[in-house]
C-alpha cells in the first residue's frame, strides 16, 4: 500500500449539501480519509495510490460538484 495525500484549494467553504456528497465519496475503494480545513478553504484526501490515481480522485471530486481552484500539493 502506498499512501498519498493531495490537497485542493476550494472556491468557497463547503455547503452542507457538498459535505453530504463528500460523505458518499468516502465509499470509494482506496480512499483512506478526507479532511476539510474551512478557514484556509482546503480539502485534503489521503488515498492508496496502488488502488486509485490522482486523476480518479479529481474525477470523483468533479462528479460530486465540489468546486476547486487549484491543486495545492
Phi and psi restraints in degrees (value plus and minus 20) as a CYANA .aco file:
   2 UNK   PHI    -138.7   -98.7
   2 UNK   PSI      87.6   127.6
   3 UNK   PHI    -105.8   -65.8
   3 UNK   PSI     113.8   153.8
   4 UNK   PHI    -151.5  -111.5
   4 UNK   PSI     125.2   165.2
   5 UNK   PHI    -140.8  -100.8
   5 UNK   PSI     114.7   154.7
   6 UNK   PHI    -146.0  -106.0
   6 UNK   PSI     119.5   159.5
   7 UNK   PHI    -144.2  -104.2
   7 UNK   PSI     116.7   156.7
   8 UNK   PHI    -140.4  -100.4
   8 UNK   PSI     127.3   167.3
   9 UNK   PHI    -111.8   -71.8
   9 UNK   PSI     108.5   148.5
  10 UNK   PHI    -104.6   -64.6
  10 UNK   PSI     129.7   169.7
  11 UNK   PHI     -89.2   -49.2
  11 UNK   PSI     -54.2   -14.2
  12 UNK   PHI    -173.1  -133.1
  12 UNK   PSI     140.4   180.4
  13 UNK   PHI     -75.6   -35.6
  13 UNK   PSI     129.4   169.4
  14 UNK   PHI     -93.4   -53.4
  14 UNK   PSI     120.1   160.1
  15 UNK   PHI    -102.9   -62.9
  15 UNK   PSI     150.0   190.0
  16 UNK   PHI     -81.9   -41.9
  16 UNK   PSI     -58.0   -18.0
  17 UNK   PHI     -85.1   -45.1
  17 UNK   PSI     -60.8   -20.8
  18 UNK   PHI     -86.0   -46.0
  18 UNK   PSI     -58.2   -18.2
  19 UNK   PHI     -83.9   -43.9
  19 UNK   PSI     -57.9   -17.9
  20 UNK   PHI     -82.7   -42.7
  20 UNK   PSI     -63.4   -23.4
  21 UNK   PHI     -85.3   -45.3
  21 UNK   PSI     -55.0   -15.0
  22 UNK   PHI     -84.2   -44.2
  22 UNK   PSI     -56.1   -16.1
  23 UNK   PHI     -79.5   -39.5
  23 UNK   PSI     -55.6   -15.6
  24 UNK   PHI     -89.4   -49.4
  24 UNK   PSI     -53.6   -13.6
  25 UNK   PHI     -82.7   -42.7
  25 UNK   PSI     -47.8    -7.8
  26 UNK   PHI     -81.5   -41.5
  26 UNK   PSI     -37.9     2.1
  27 UNK   PHI    -102.8   -62.8
  27 UNK   PSI     -21.6    18.4
  28 UNK   PHI     -88.2   -48.2
  28 UNK   PSI     108.0   148.0
  29 UNK   PHI     -83.3   -43.3
  29 UNK   PSI     106.0   146.0
  30 UNK   PHI      82.7   122.7
  30 UNK   PSI     -37.9     2.1
  31 UNK   PHI     -98.2   -58.2
  31 UNK   PSI     106.6   146.6
  32 UNK   PHI    -111.4   -71.4
  32 UNK   PSI     -65.5   -25.5
  33 UNK   PHI    -188.0  -148.0
  33 UNK   PSI     143.9   183.9
  34 UNK   PHI    -155.4  -115.4
  34 UNK   PSI     135.0   175.0
  35 UNK   PHI    -157.2  -117.2
  35 UNK   PSI     113.4   153.4
  36 UNK   PHI    -128.6   -88.6
  36 UNK   PSI     108.5   148.5
  37 UNK   PHI    -134.6   -94.6
  37 UNK   PSI      73.8   113.8
  38 UNK   PHI     -80.2   -40.2
  38 UNK   PSI     -66.0   -26.0
  39 UNK   PHI     -78.4   -38.4
  39 UNK   PSI     -59.6   -19.6
  40 UNK   PHI    -114.6   -74.6
  40 UNK   PSI     -20.0    20.0
  41 UNK   PHI      33.9    73.9
  41 UNK   PSI      32.8    72.8
  42 UNK   PHI    -145.5  -105.5
  42 UNK   PSI     128.6   168.6
  43 UNK   PHI    -150.9  -110.9
  43 UNK   PSI     101.6   141.6
  44 UNK   PHI    -135.6   -95.6
  44 UNK   PSI     122.8   162.8
  45 UNK   PHI    -144.7  -104.7
  45 UNK   PSI     114.6   154.6
  46 UNK   PHI    -129.2   -89.2
  46 UNK   PSI     107.2   147.2
  47 UNK   PHI    -162.2  -122.2
  47 UNK   PSI     141.7   181.7
  48 UNK   PHI    -107.1   -67.1
  48 UNK   PSI      89.6   129.6
  49 UNK   PHI     -89.0   -49.0
  49 UNK   PSI     -33.7     6.3
  50 UNK   PHI    -101.7   -61.7
  50 UNK   PSI     -29.6    10.4
  51 UNK   PHI    -135.9   -95.9
  51 UNK   PSI     -50.7   -10.7
  52 UNK   PHI    -147.9  -107.9
  52 UNK   PSI     133.3   173.3
  53 UNK   PHI    -127.7   -87.7
  53 UNK   PSI     138.3   178.3
  54 UNK   PHI     -80.1   -40.1
  54 UNK   PSI     -54.7   -14.7
  55 UNK   PHI     -84.8   -44.8
  55 UNK   PSI     -52.7   -12.7
  56 UNK   PHI     -90.1   -50.1
  56 UNK   PSI     -57.8   -17.8
  57 UNK   PHI     -82.6   -42.6
  57 UNK   PSI     -66.1   -26.1
  58 UNK   PHI     -83.2   -43.2
  58 UNK   PSI     -58.4   -18.4
  59 UNK   PHI     -84.0   -44.0
  59 UNK   PSI     -66.1   -26.1
  60 UNK   PHI     -86.6   -46.6
  60 UNK   PSI     -57.1   -17.1
  61 UNK   PHI     -81.7   -41.7
  61 UNK   PSI     -63.3   -23.3
  62 UNK   PHI     -84.9   -44.9
  62 UNK   PSI     -61.8   -21.8
  63 UNK   PHI     -83.0   -43.0
  63 UNK   PSI     -50.3   -10.3
  64 UNK   PHI    -101.6   -61.6
  64 UNK   PSI     -18.1    21.9
  65 UNK   PHI      39.3    79.3
  65 UNK   PSI      22.5    62.5
  66 UNK   PHI    -117.7   -77.7
  66 UNK   PSI      94.9   134.9
  67 UNK   PHI    -102.9   -62.9
  67 UNK   PSI      99.9   139.9
  68 UNK   PHI    -138.6   -98.6
  68 UNK   PSI     131.9   171.9
  69 UNK   PHI    -113.5   -73.5
  69 UNK   PSI     -55.9   -15.9
  70 UNK   PHI    -187.7  -147.7
  70 UNK   PSI     143.1   183.1
  71 UNK   PHI    -105.0   -65.0
  71 UNK   PSI     112.6   152.6
  72 UNK   PHI    -108.2   -68.2
  72 UNK   PSI     -59.8   -19.8
